[in-house]
Amino acid sequence: MGLEEYSAKRRFSNTPEPPPTDATSKRPASSFCVQRHDATRLHYDFRLEMDGVLKSWAIPKGPVLDPALKHFAAQVEDHPIEYGGFEGNIPEGNYGAGSVMLWDRGAYELVGNASGAEQLGKGDLKFRLSGEKLKGEFALVRMKGRKGNEWLLIKKRDAFAVPGWDVEAHAYSVLSGRSQEEIARNLPARKSKRQAAGATDRVWDSSKPANRGAATRKGATAEARKGVGAEAPAAPRKKKRQPI
Ligand code: MN
């Protein structure tokens, strides 16, 4: 899979997403990233650098550290390496319109001697992540007897496994510290990195002051909270088709 499908779906004059370039080979190998994408349906895009592109899967329930959960992952078109740094808003009328959060990033290494291409071909890809949120061994396993793009993401039982781990309790950007709403509203990056929780997301769910207190305890800055309670959440947007 090259980048033709990626390019065909997008008009780069209309979206801030990066166009493919030939600069990809200059990057250090084996990065990964996860983007939290609030398109027609909220999902996470899991991307592994391999052979000069980002192999990509859309995961509705997100990646988790709980080894008891096997989350469905739809393989989608390869993305350019530069996409791994992307965070922002894809405008209305464009493919995947909505806000994109850089949710996690880091390095990964394959487990075993087979190349990434060989493991992908077999439908059994094993790798070790060193991200800010995701760490340890994982497997992506293609579901048998399906269309071919349907996989399961599974956390291996190792020292980094955390039973009960909740992906939505970590809904902040590793790039800017922002919540999804802050990205959607084009608010500036937070000055200090958050250690915990999609606190601002949760403020939107309720007008109770108690909740805003909870957000404060979880580390939201006063600056970022300013005005949050006064404004209603954005109305649902009409969006075009999305990758999953
Ligand atoms: Mn997506």
py3Dmol code that shows the C-alpha trace and the ligand (Angstrom):
import py3Dmol

protein = """\
ATOM      1  CA  MET A   1       0.000   0.000   0.000  1.00  0.00           C
ATOM      2  CA  GLY A   2       1.601   3.269  -1.063  1.00  0.00           C
ATOM      3  CA  LEU A   3       0.376   6.763  -0.343  1.00  0.00           C
ATOM      4  CA  GLU A   4      -1.831   7.066  -3.449  1.00  0.00           C
ATOM      5  CA  GLU A   5      -5.025   6.352  -1.515  1.00  0.00           C
ATOM      6  CA  TYR A   6      -4.037   8.854   1.171  1.00  0.00           C
ATOM      7  CA  SER A   7      -3.479  11.545  -1.476  1.00  0.00           C
ATOM      8  CA  ALA A   8      -6.595  10.667  -3.459  1.00  0.00           C
ATOM      9  CA  LYS A   9      -8.846  11.191  -0.442  1.00  0.00           C
ATOM     10  CA  ARG A  10      -7.517  14.647   0.388  1.00  0.00           C
ATOM     11  CA  ARG A  11      -7.123  18.065  -1.197  1.00  0.00           C
ATOM     12  CA  PHE A  12      -4.104  19.556   0.506  1.00  0.00           C
ATOM     13  CA  SER A  13      -5.124  23.117  -0.317  1.00  0.00           C
ATOM     14  CA  ASN A  14      -8.179  22.561   1.905  1.00  0.00           C
ATOM     15  CA  THR A  15      -6.797  20.648   4.881  1.00  0.00           C
ATOM     16  CA  PRO A  16      -3.852  21.257   7.225  1.00  0.00           C
ATOM     17  CA  GLU A  17      -2.891  17.571   7.030  1.00  0.00           C
ATOM     18  CA  PRO A  18       0.575  17.052   5.514  1.00  0.00           C
ATOM     19  CA  PRO A  19       0.958  16.027   1.876  1.00  0.00           C
ATOM     20  CA  PRO A  20       3.332  13.144   1.180  1.00  0.00           C
ATOM     21  CA  THR A  21       6.936  14.188   0.617  1.00  0.00           C
ATOM     22  CA  ASP A  22      10.115  12.285  -0.146  1.00  0.00           C
ATOM     23  CA  ALA A  23      11.722  13.415   3.114  1.00  0.00           C
ATOM     24  CA  THR A  24      10.528  10.292   4.888  1.00  0.00           C
ATOM     25  CA  SER A  25      13.771   8.325   4.601  1.00  0.00           C
ATOM     26  CA  LYS A  26      15.701  10.946   6.595  1.00  0.00           C
ATOM     27  CA  ARG A  27      13.748  10.224   9.755  1.00  0.00           C
ATOM     28  CA  PRO A  28      14.898   7.728  12.362  1.00  0.00           C
ATOM     29  CA  ALA A  29      13.083   4.460  11.847  1.00  0.00           C
ATOM     30  CA  SER A  30      10.377   2.904  13.923  1.00  0.00           C
ATOM     31  CA  SER A  31       8.263   5.660  15.363  1.00  0.00           C
ATOM     32  CA  PHE A  32       4.654   5.157  16.306  1.00  0.00           C
ATOM     33  CA  CYS A  33       1.844   7.511  17.129  1.00  0.00           C
ATOM     34  CA  VAL A  34      -1.795   7.442  18.135  1.00  0.00           C
ATOM     35  CA  GLN A  35      -4.217  10.201  17.215  1.00  0.00           C
ATOM     36  CA  ARG A  36      -7.587  10.716  18.886  1.00  0.00           C
ATOM     37  CA  HIS A  37      -9.863  11.729  16.054  1.00  0.00           C
ATOM     38  CA  ASP A  38     -13.265  13.264  16.698  1.00  0.00           C
ATOM     39  CA  ALA A  39     -14.746  12.596  13.267  1.00  0.00           C
ATOM     40  CA  THR A  40     -18.293  11.373  12.609  1.00  0.00           C
ATOM     41  CA  ARG A  41     -17.523   8.919  15.356  1.00  0.00           C
ATOM     42  CA  LEU A  42     -14.767   9.345  17.880  1.00  0.00           C
ATOM     43  CA  HIS A  43     -11.953   6.861  17.267  1.00  0.00           C
ATOM     44  CA  TYR A  44      -8.228   6.446  17.711  1.00  0.00           C
ATOM     45  CA  ASP A  45      -5.822   6.123  14.785  1.00  0.00           C
ATOM     46  CA  PHE A  46      -2.905   3.850  15.588  1.00  0.00           C
ATOM     47  CA  ARG A  47       0.120   4.250  13.300  1.00  0.00           C
ATOM     48  CA  LEU A  48       3.400   2.327  13.039  1.00  0.00           C
ATOM     49  CA  GLU A  49       6.271   3.499  10.883  1.00  0.00           C
ATOM     50  CA  MET A  50       7.228   0.782   8.437  1.00  0.00           C
ATOM     51  CA  ASP A  51       9.020   0.885   5.085  1.00  0.00           C
ATOM     52  CA  GLY A  52       8.788   4.658   4.782  1.00  0.00           C
ATOM     53  CA  VAL A  53       5.115   5.100   5.609  1.00  0.00           C
ATOM     54  CA  LEU A  54       2.831   4.930   8.641  1.00  0.00           C
ATOM     55  CA  LYS A  55       0.841   1.697   8.595  1.00  0.00           C
ATOM     56  CA  SER A  56      -2.502   2.741  10.063  1.00  0.00           C
ATOM     57  CA  TRP A  57      -5.459   1.272  11.910  1.00  0.00           C
ATOM     58  CA  ALA A  58      -8.621   3.000  13.105  1.00  0.00           C
ATOM     59  CA  ILE A  59      -9.594   1.720  16.561  1.00  0.00           C
ATOM     60  CA  PRO A  60     -13.074   2.779  17.744  1.00  0.00           C
ATOM     61  CA  LYS A  61     -12.458   1.872  21.409  1.00  0.00           C
ATOM     62  CA  GLY A  62      -8.823   2.903  21.384  1.00  0.00           C
ATOM     63  CA  PRO A  63      -5.649   1.133  22.439  1.00  0.00           C
ATOM     64  CA  VAL A  64      -5.546  -0.057  26.053  1.00  0.00           C
ATOM     65  CA  LEU A  65      -3.080  -1.431  28.587  1.00  0.00           C
ATOM     66  CA  ASP A  66      -5.616  -3.989  29.807  1.00  0.00           C
ATOM     67  CA  PRO A  67      -4.612  -7.410  28.440  1.00  0.00           C
ATOM     68  CA  ALA A  68      -8.143  -8.748  28.902  1.00  0.00           C
ATOM     69  CA  LEU A  69      -9.525  -6.497  26.145  1.00  0.00           C
ATOM     70  CA  LYS A  70      -9.204  -7.187  22.429  1.00  0.00           C
ATOM     71  CA  HIS A  71     -10.151  -4.059  20.572  1.00  0.00           C
ATOM     72  CA  PHE A  72     -11.232  -4.059  16.966  1.00  0.00           C
ATOM     73  CA  ALA A  73      -8.837  -2.252  14.620  1.00  0.00           C
ATOM     74  CA  ALA A  74      -9.693  -1.529  10.976  1.00  0.00           C
ATOM     75  CA  GLN A  75      -6.615  -1.191   8.807  1.00  0.00           C
ATOM     76  CA  VAL A  76      -6.865   1.973   6.732  1.00  0.00           C
ATOM     77  CA  GLU A  77      -4.691   3.589   4.101  1.00  0.00           C
ATOM     78  CA  ASP A  78      -0.993   4.192   4.753  1.00  0.00           C
ATOM     79  CA  HIS A  79      -0.190   7.714   5.884  1.00  0.00           C
ATOM     80  CA  PRO A  80       2.996   9.732   5.296  1.00  0.00           C
ATOM     81  CA  ILE A  81       5.558   9.776   8.091  1.00  0.00           C
ATOM     82  CA  GLU A  82       4.912  13.499   8.620  1.00  0.00           C
ATOM     83  CA  TYR A  83       1.370  12.698   9.727  1.00  0.00           C
ATOM     84  CA  GLY A  84       2.818  11.435  13.003  1.00  0.00           C
ATOM     85  CA  GLY A  85       3.289  15.034  14.157  1.00  0.00           C
ATOM     86  CA  PHE A  86      -0.127  16.246  13.077  1.00  0.00           C
ATOM     87  CA  GLU A  87      -2.605  17.778  15.474  1.00  0.00           C
ATOM     88  CA  GLY A  88      -5.328  20.205  14.467  1.00  0.00           C
ATOM     89  CA  ASN A  89      -8.643  20.503  12.733  1.00  0.00           C
ATOM     90  CA  ILE A  90      -9.619  18.979   9.415  1.00  0.00           C
ATOM     91  CA  PRO A  91     -12.155  21.446   7.994  1.00  0.00           C
ATOM     92  CA  GLU A  92     -15.742  20.631   7.126  1.00  0.00           C
ATOM     93  CA  GLY A  93     -16.181  19.075   3.722  1.00  0.00           C
ATOM     94  CA  ASN A  94     -12.848  17.274   3.844  1.00  0.00           C
ATOM     95  CA  TYR A  95     -12.176  13.598   4.385  1.00  0.00           C
ATOM     96  CA  GLY A  96     -12.188  12.828   8.124  1.00  0.00           C
ATOM     97  CA  ALA A  97     -13.405  16.323   9.059  1.00  0.00           C
ATOM     98  CA  GLY A  98     -13.047  17.012  12.776  1.00  0.00           C
ATOM     99  CA  SER A  99     -10.401  17.578  15.417  1.00  0.00           C
ATOM    100  CA  VAL A 100      -7.264  15.443  15.647  1.00  0.00           C
ATOM    101  CA  MET A 101      -5.328  15.114  18.907  1.00  0.00           C
ATOM    102  CA  LEU A 102      -1.814  13.716  19.026  1.00  0.00           C
ATOM    103  CA  TRP A 103      -2.687  11.334  21.828  1.00  0.00           C
ATOM    104  CA  ASP A 104       0.564   9.362  22.108  1.00  0.00           C
ATOM    105  CA  ARG A 105       3.885   8.990  20.339  1.00  0.00           C
ATOM    106  CA  GLY A 106       7.220   7.310  20.762  1.00  0.00           C
ATOM    107  CA  ALA A 107       9.386   4.540  19.376  1.00  0.00           C
ATOM    108  CA  TYR A 108       8.579   0.911  18.788  1.00  0.00           C
ATOM    109  CA  GLU A 109      10.473  -2.237  17.944  1.00  0.00           C
ATOM    110  CA  LEU A 110       9.279  -5.436  16.354  1.00  0.00           C
ATOM    111  CA  VAL A 111       9.286  -8.592  18.448  1.00  0.00           C
ATOM    112  CA  GLY A 112      10.813 -11.609  16.715  1.00  0.00           C
ATOM    113  CA  ASN A 113      13.055 -11.940  13.695  1.00  0.00           C
ATOM    114  CA  ALA A 114      10.504 -11.570  10.904  1.00  0.00           C
ATOM    115  CA  SER A 115      10.334  -8.189   9.180  1.00  0.00           C
ATOM    116  CA  GLY A 116       7.343  -5.931   9.641  1.00  0.00           C
ATOM    117  CA  ALA A 117       6.176  -6.692   6.113  1.00  0.00           C
ATOM    118  CA  GLU A 118       6.379 -10.432   6.782  1.00  0.00           C
ATOM    119  CA  GLN A 119       4.469 -10.133  10.056  1.00  0.00           C
ATOM    120  CA  LEU A 120       1.817  -7.970   8.401  1.00  0.00           C
ATOM    121  CA  GLY A 121       1.502 -10.484   5.594  1.00  0.00           C
ATOM    122  CA  LYS A 122       0.957 -13.279   8.081  1.00  0.00           C
ATOM    123  CA  GLY A 123      -1.613 -11.215   9.912  1.00  0.00           C
ATOM    124  CA  ASP A 124       0.288 -11.481  13.188  1.00  0.00           C
ATOM    125  CA  LEU A 125       2.335  -8.415  14.091  1.00  0.00           C
ATOM    126  CA  LYS A 126       4.136  -8.276  17.430  1.00  0.00           C
ATOM    127  CA  PHE A 127       5.855  -5.161  18.726  1.00  0.00           C
ATOM    128  CA  ARG A 128       7.008  -3.312  21.815  1.00  0.00           C
ATOM    129  CA  LEU A 129       5.976   0.310  22.332  1.00  0.00           C
ATOM    130  CA  SER A 130       7.867   3.012  24.208  1.00  0.00           C
ATOM    131  CA  GLY A 131       5.325   5.800  24.205  1.00  0.00           C
ATOM    132  CA  GLU A 132       4.329   8.360  26.786  1.00  0.00           C
ATOM    133  CA  LYS A 133       1.115   6.465  27.556  1.00  0.00           C
ATOM    134  CA  LEU A 134       1.440   3.112  25.804  1.00  0.00           C
ATOM    135  CA  LYS A 135       4.321   0.867  26.822  1.00  0.00           C
ATOM    136  CA  GLY A 136       5.206  -2.768  26.581  1.00  0.00           C
ATOM    137  CA  GLU A 137       4.331  -5.554  24.181  1.00  0.00           C
ATOM    138  CA  PHE A 138       1.289  -5.613  21.930  1.00  0.00           C
ATOM    139  CA  ALA A 139       0.022  -7.730  19.062  1.00  0.00           C
ATOM    140  CA  LEU A 140      -2.109  -6.847  16.073  1.00  0.00           C
ATOM    141  CA  VAL A 141      -3.810  -9.998  14.828  1.00  0.00           C
ATOM    142  CA  ARG A 142      -5.827 -10.171  11.627  1.00  0.00           C
ATOM    143  CA  MET A 143      -9.275 -11.680  12.126  1.00  0.00           C
ATOM    144  CA  LYS A 144      -9.693 -14.850  10.131  1.00  0.00           C
ATOM    145  CA  GLY A 145     -12.455 -15.201   7.581  1.00  0.00           C
ATOM    146  CA  ARG A 146     -13.106 -11.484   7.380  1.00  0.00           C
ATOM    147  CA  LYS A 147     -12.575  -8.867   4.714  1.00  0.00           C
ATOM    148  CA  GLY A 148      -8.851  -8.693   5.352  1.00  0.00           C
ATOM    149  CA  ASN A 149      -8.601  -5.249   6.926  1.00  0.00           C
ATOM    150  CA  GLU A 150     -10.104  -6.338  10.250  1.00  0.00           C
ATOM    151  CA  TRP A 151      -7.633  -6.808  13.076  1.00  0.00           C
ATOM    152  CA  LEU A 152      -7.600  -7.003  16.865  1.00  0.00           C
ATOM    153  CA  LEU A 153      -5.173  -5.024  19.021  1.00  0.00           C
ATOM    154  CA  ILE A 154      -4.142  -6.958  22.113  1.00  0.00           C
ATOM    155  CA  LYS A 155      -1.934  -5.951  25.035  1.00  0.00           C
ATOM    156  CA  LYS A 156       0.427  -8.711  26.101  1.00  0.00           C
ATOM    157  CA  ARG A 157       0.681  -9.591  29.757  1.00  0.00           C
ATOM    158  CA  ASP A 158       3.896  -7.941  30.886  1.00  0.00           C
ATOM    159  CA  ALA A 159       5.134  -5.429  33.434  1.00  0.00           C
ATOM    160  CA  PHE A 160       3.297  -2.605  31.628  1.00  0.00           C
ATOM    161  CA  ALA A 161      -0.109  -4.285  31.569  1.00  0.00           C
ATOM    162  CA  VAL A 162      -2.727  -2.491  33.681  1.00  0.00           C
ATOM    163  CA  PRO A 163      -6.032  -4.302  34.196  1.00  0.00           C
ATOM    164  CA  GLY A 164      -8.946  -1.877  34.065  1.00  0.00           C
ATOM    165  CA  TRP A 165      -6.924   0.857  32.356  1.00  0.00           C
ATOM    166  CA  ASP A 166      -9.321   3.444  30.866  1.00  0.00           C
ATOM    167  CA  VAL A 167      -8.221   5.094  27.624  1.00  0.00           C
ATOM    168  CA  GLU A 168     -10.669   7.964  28.097  1.00  0.00           C
ATOM    169  CA  ALA A 169      -9.035   8.873  31.409  1.00  0.00           C
ATOM    170  CA  HIS A 170      -5.984   9.915  29.357  1.00  0.00           C
ATOM    171  CA  ALA A 171      -7.710  12.145  26.813  1.00  0.00           C
ATOM    172  CA  TYR A 172      -5.095  14.873  26.496  1.00  0.00           C
ATOM    173  CA  SER A 173      -2.538  15.694  23.838  1.00  0.00           C
ATOM    174  CA  VAL A 174       1.090  14.678  24.314  1.00  0.00           C
ATOM    175  CA  LEU A 175       2.003  17.529  21.948  1.00  0.00           C
ATOM    176  CA  SER A 176       0.066  20.456  23.412  1.00  0.00           C
ATOM    177  CA  GLY A 177      -1.547  19.190  26.599  1.00  0.00           C
ATOM    178  CA  ARG A 178      -4.926  20.194  25.184  1.00  0.00           C
ATOM    179  CA  SER A 179      -8.212  18.343  25.458  1.00  0.00           C
ATOM    180  CA  GLN A 180     -10.169  17.474  22.323  1.00  0.00           C
ATOM    181  CA  GLU A 181     -12.468  20.456  22.896  1.00  0.00           C
ATOM    182  CA  GLU A 182      -9.513  22.800  23.280  1.00  0.00           C
ATOM    183  CA  ILE A 183      -8.098  21.565  19.978  1.00  0.00           C
ATOM    184  CA  ALA A 184     -11.496  21.869  18.282  1.00  0.00           C
ATOM    185  CA  ARG A 185     -11.742  25.469  19.525  1.00  0.00           C
ATOM    186  CA  ASN A 186      -8.171  26.250  18.429  1.00  0.00           C
ATOM    187  CA  LEU A 187      -7.157  27.204  21.957  1.00  0.00           C
ATOM    188  CA  PRO A 188      -3.411  27.592  22.547  1.00  0.00           C
ATOM    189  CA  ALA A 189      -1.222  24.819  23.908  1.00  0.00           C
ATOM    190  CA  ARG A 190      -1.104  24.454  27.664  1.00  0.00           C
ATOM    191  CA  LYS A 191       2.090  25.768  29.260  1.00  0.00           C
ATOM    192  CA  SER A 192       2.673  22.754  31.441  1.00  0.00           C
ATOM    193  CA  LYS A 193       2.259  19.136  30.492  1.00  0.00           C
ATOM    194  CA  ARG A 194      -0.678  17.373  32.001  1.00  0.00           C
ATOM    195  CA  GLN A 195      -0.070  14.331  34.066  1.00  0.00           C
ATOM    196  CA  ALA A 196      -3.616  13.112  34.091  1.00  0.00           C
ATOM    197  CA  ALA A 197      -6.987  12.815  32.590  1.00  0.00           C
ATOM    198  CA  GLY A 198      -9.239  14.444  30.061  1.00  0.00           C
ATOM    199  CA  ALA A 199     -10.367  16.780  32.769  1.00  0.00           C
ATOM    200  CA  THR A 200     -11.758  19.464  30.502  1.00  0.00           C
ATOM    201  CA  ASP A 201     -13.704  16.942  28.465  1.00  0.00           C
ATOM    202  CA  ARG A 202     -15.450  15.947  31.642  1.00  0.00           C
ATOM    203  CA  VAL A 203     -16.316  19.517  32.569  1.00  0.00           C
ATOM    204  CA  TRP A 204     -18.389  19.670  29.406  1.00  0.00           C
ATOM    205  CA  ASP A 205     -20.480  16.763  30.601  1.00  0.00           C
ATOM    206  CA  SER A 206     -21.937  18.636  33.549  1.00  0.00           C
ATOM    207  CA  SER A 207     -22.519  22.129  34.807  1.00  0.00           C
ATOM    208  CA  LYS A 208     -22.039  21.089  38.408  1.00  0.00           C
ATOM    209  CA  PRO A 209     -19.285  23.053  40.132  1.00  0.00           C
ATOM    210  CA  ALA A 210     -18.194  19.845  41.844  1.00  0.00           C
ATOM    211  CA  ASN A 211     -16.990  18.554  38.513  1.00  0.00           C
ATOM    212  CA  ARG A 212     -14.899  21.600  37.867  1.00  0.00           C
ATOM    213  CA  GLY A 213     -13.382  21.072  41.267  1.00  0.00           C
ATOM    214  CA  ALA A 214     -12.494  17.565  40.228  1.00  0.00           C
ATOM    215  CA  ALA A 215     -10.878  18.933  37.095  1.00  0.00           C
ATOM    216  CA  THR A 216      -8.733  21.235  39.211  1.00  0.00           C
ATOM    217  CA  ARG A 217      -7.571  18.385  41.369  1.00  0.00           C
ATOM    218  CA  LYS A 218      -6.625  16.446  38.285  1.00  0.00           C
ATOM    219  CA  GLY A 219      -4.270  19.182  37.218  1.00  0.00           C
ATOM    220  CA  ALA A 220      -6.128  21.415  34.772  1.00  0.00           C
ATOM    221  CA  THR A 221      -4.613  24.887  34.822  1.00  0.00           C
ATOM    222  CA  ALA A 222      -6.610  27.933  35.782  1.00  0.00           C
ATOM    223  CA  GLU A 223      -5.768  29.490  32.442  1.00  0.00           C
ATOM    224  CA  ALA A 224      -7.243  26.601  30.502  1.00  0.00           C
ATOM    225  CA  ARG A 225     -10.394  26.528  32.619  1.00  0.00           C
ATOM    226  CA  LYS A 226     -11.097  30.199  32.080  1.00  0.00           C
ATOM    227  CA  GLY A 227     -14.471  30.592  30.459  1.00  0.00           C
ATOM    228  CA  VAL A 228     -15.037  26.899  30.012  1.00  0.00           C
ATOM    229  CA  GLY A 229     -18.152  26.809  32.133  1.00  0.00           C
ATOM    230  CA  ALA A 230     -19.706  29.821  30.447  1.00  0.00           C
ATOM    231  CA  GLU A 231     -19.911  28.449  26.953  1.00  0.00           C
ATOM    232  CA  ALA A 232     -22.075  25.626  25.696  1.00  0.00           C
ATOM    233  CA  PRO A 233     -20.404  22.731  23.931  1.00  0.00           C
ATOM    234  CA  ALA A 234     -20.252  23.139  20.177  1.00  0.00           C
ATOM    235  CA  ALA A 235     -23.272  21.859  18.308  1.00  0.00           C
ATOM    236  CA  PRO A 236     -22.780  18.528  16.570  1.00  0.00           C
ATOM    237  CA  ARG A 237     -21.114  19.084  13.231  1.00  0.00           C
ATOM    238  CA  LYS A 238     -22.123  17.586   9.962  1.00  0.00           C
ATOM    239  CA  LYS A 239     -19.262  15.565   8.660  1.00  0.00           C
ATOM    240  CA  LYS A 240     -18.419  13.630   5.601  1.00  0.00           C
ATOM    241  CA  ARG A 241     -17.668   9.957   5.531  1.00  0.00           C
ATOM    242  CA  GLN A 242     -14.847   8.798   7.734  1.00  0.00           C
ATOM    243  CA  PRO A 243     -12.326   6.019   7.499  1.00  0.00           C
ATOM    244  CA  ILE A 244     -14.164   3.605   9.750  1.00  0.00           C
TER     245      ILE A 244
END
"""
ligand_1 = """\
1
MN
Mn -9.172 8.832 11.742
"""
view = py3Dmol.view(width=600, height=400)
view.addModel(protein, "pdb")
view.setStyle({"model": 0}, {"cartoon": {"style": "trace"}})
view.addModel(ligand_1, "xyz")
view.setStyle({"model": 1}, {"stick": {}})
view.zoomTo()
view.show()
